[in-house]
Amino acid sequence: MAYPYSYPYGYGYGYGYSYPYPYYSYPQTPQRATAQPRGLPDGRLFRVGSVGNLASGILAIVAGMTLLMDGPLFSYTQGTHDTTYAAATLFAVFQVLAAVGFLGFFRNYGTLTGAAAAIMTSIAGFVYLGFLGAATVDPASSFVMIYLGGLMLGVSGIVAGVALVDNRRFLDGRDMAVAAGILLIIGGGLLAGVIGLYIIGWVAMAVGYFISAVVFFSAPVPNPAGERAETAATPASPPGWQY
């Protein structure tokens, strides 16, 4: 005699008190947003940007440390040291390469924040270099020049951070993009507005650049049709009875 609610594919004790296989709900893989490329997508932009961000992170620490050691030495007989100016020059050059990665956001994903970050990042380093070179033997005017240069770099870092946060929807490493963006925003804010925390701003931006290098290196490139890149298929639920 068969008992009610018995299932042929169940498990349990005996024949009459078997139960259906439980239904497993697998977590869904977050889907990337559909990109709208501006022209033919090019993954080389992301690779160049990755190198630029990595080098910018290293040079940000060097530039911050040299400026920190150079600051108290301004006097009426000497201006900016050659080491400080050389570090700032290399930083400005690699900022241009970093800007190529943000240009990739605009080219491959079609976001205006990527274009804004590319423009700001490419010019901010040289503006900072110009203000640093304008530092004279007068301590007061040197302080103003360095502050204005840091203000430009800070605004650039904030715009770059916003671009990373905005474009996270096209990336696989969304958490890394958000972390890099937040660090760049914090570091940029410290450079732009808090002179006493100048070195902390440099370090925060350096860490943000390091994470950005990984984000750009792993950034997916959409196909020429503008469709999102292929994503891993969500595993199917195991067979069994569903209520």
N, C-alpha and C positions, 0 to 999 in steps of 0.2 A: 504494500500500500504506500503510495507516494504522498509525502507530506506537502502542504502548500509552501510556496516561496522557495522551492529547491531549484537550483540552476545546474544545467549539465556541465558547465565549465567552471564550477565553483571550487572552493576548497573549504575544509573544515572537518568536523567530526562526523563520520558516518555518511549515509546517503541522504538522510532527511533534513539535516541541519547544515547544509552547505551554503556558502555565501558567494556573491559575485566578486570578481577581481576588482580591487579598488581602482577608481579613475584618478590618474595622476595628472595634475595640471602643471606642465613644465613652464618655467618663466620664459616669457617672450624676449627674443633678442631685440634690443632697441634698433629701430630702423633709421638709417640716415635720411636726412631730408633730400629732396630732389634738387640737384644743382642746376643752375642756368648759366652755362659757360659763356664768356664773352670771347668768342672766337674758338679756335681749336685748342682744347686742353693740352697743357704741357706740364708733365711731372718734373721736368728739370728745374722749373722755378722753385719747387719745394725743396729739391736737393741743394740748390745753391743757397736758399734761405736757411736751411739747416746748418750748413757750414758757417754762414754769416752770423747766425745766432750763437753758435758754439764759441766762435772766436770773440764775438762781442761780450759774451759772459766772462771770458778770461780777461779781456782787456778792460772791462768795467771795473774789476777788482784792482787791476794794476793802476788804472787811471785814478781811481778813488784814493788808493794808498799814496801814490806819488803826490797828489794834490793835498792830501792831509799833511804830509811831511813838508810840502813846499809852502803851505799857507803861512805858518809863523815866520818864514824866512823873508817875506816881502819887506823890503827896506828902501831907502832912498838911493841905494847903490846897486841893487839887483832886482830884476823882475822875475818872470816865470823861469824856472829851471828847464834845461833842455830835456831832461828825463820826463818831466810832466808834459811838456809839449809833444814829445815823441809818442808817449802813450796815448795822448788825446788824438794825435794824427792817425795812428793805427786804428783806434776805436772808430773814428769817423769813416775810415775806408771800409772797415768790415760792417759798419752800419748800413752801407749801401748794399752789400751782399745780403744782409738780413732783410732789407726792404724788398728784395726780390722775392723772398718767401711770402710776404704779405701781398705783393703783386700777384702771386699765384692764387691767393684767395679770391682776388677780383677776376683774374683770367679764368680760373677753373670752376669757381663756384658762383661768380657773378655778384659778390657782395660789395657795396660801396664802402663799408668799413675797412675792407682790405685795401682799397685804393687810397683811402685817407691815411691809413697806417703806412703804406708804402711811401707816400709823399712826405709825410712828417719824419719818418725814420731816415730817409735818404738825405734830408737837408739838415736835420737837427744836429748831427755830429759835426758838420762843417760850420754851422752857426756857433756851436759851442767852441770849436777850435778858433774861430775868428775872435770871439770875446776873450778867450784865454790868451791869444796872441796880443790883444789890445791891452792886456794888463800891464800897467806901467810900474815905475819904481815908487809911485805914490800908493801907500797901503790902502787909502780910502777908495781911490778909483779902481784899484785892482779888485777890491772886495765887490764893488758894484759890477764889474765886468764878469767876474766868476759867478756871481749870483744870477745875472741875466743869462749866461750860458747854461747854468743849471736849470733855470726856468724853462728854457727851450727843450732841454733834454727831458725834463720831467713831463712836460706836455706831450712830447713824443712817446714816452713810455706809457702814459695813460691811454693815448689813442691806440697804441699797439695792444695794450691789455684788453681794451674794449673789443678790438677786432678779433682777438683770440676767443673771447667769451662768446661773441656773436656767431663766429663760424664753427663753434663746437658741434652744432647740429649736423654738419657734414662729415664729421670725423668719427673714427672708432674710439680713440682715446679722449673721450669728452672730459673726463675728470682731470686729465693732465692739462688739457687746454684751459679749463677753468682755473686750475691752480697757477699755471703760468700767467694767465691774464690778471689774476688777483695780485700776484707778486709784482708784476710790472706796474699795475695801477698804484699799489702801495709805495713801491720804490720811486715811481714818478712823482707822486704827491710829496714825498719827503724831499726829493731833489728840488721840486718847484717851490716849496713853501717853508721848509724847516731847515735853516742853515746849520743849526746845532746837530742835526741828525743826518748830515750830508753823507757820511761814510756808510751809515745804515741804509740809506737810499740806494747807494751804489751796489751794496751787497745784495739787497733785495732784488734789484733789477738784474744782477748777474745770475742769481738763481733762477729768476724768471726766464732769462735767455737760455740757460742750460736746458730747462724743461721744454722751452719752445723749440729748441733744436730737435728734440725727440719727436715733438708733435709734427713738425714739418717733415721730418724724415719718414714718418709713418703715415702721412696724410694721403688718403686715396685720391685717385684721379678719375673723374667721370669719363664715360665713353663719349666720342664725338657727337652723339645724338643728344647729349644733355641729360641722359637718364642717370640715375644714381648707380654707383658701382655695385658689383655683385656682393651680396651679403651671405653669410653662412645660413643654410637652411635650418629652420627650427625643427628639432627632433619630433617625430610623430609620437603621439601617445600610444602606450601599449594597448593591444586588443583587450576587450573586456566589456562587461555590461556597464552602462551609464544610467544613472537615475534621471 
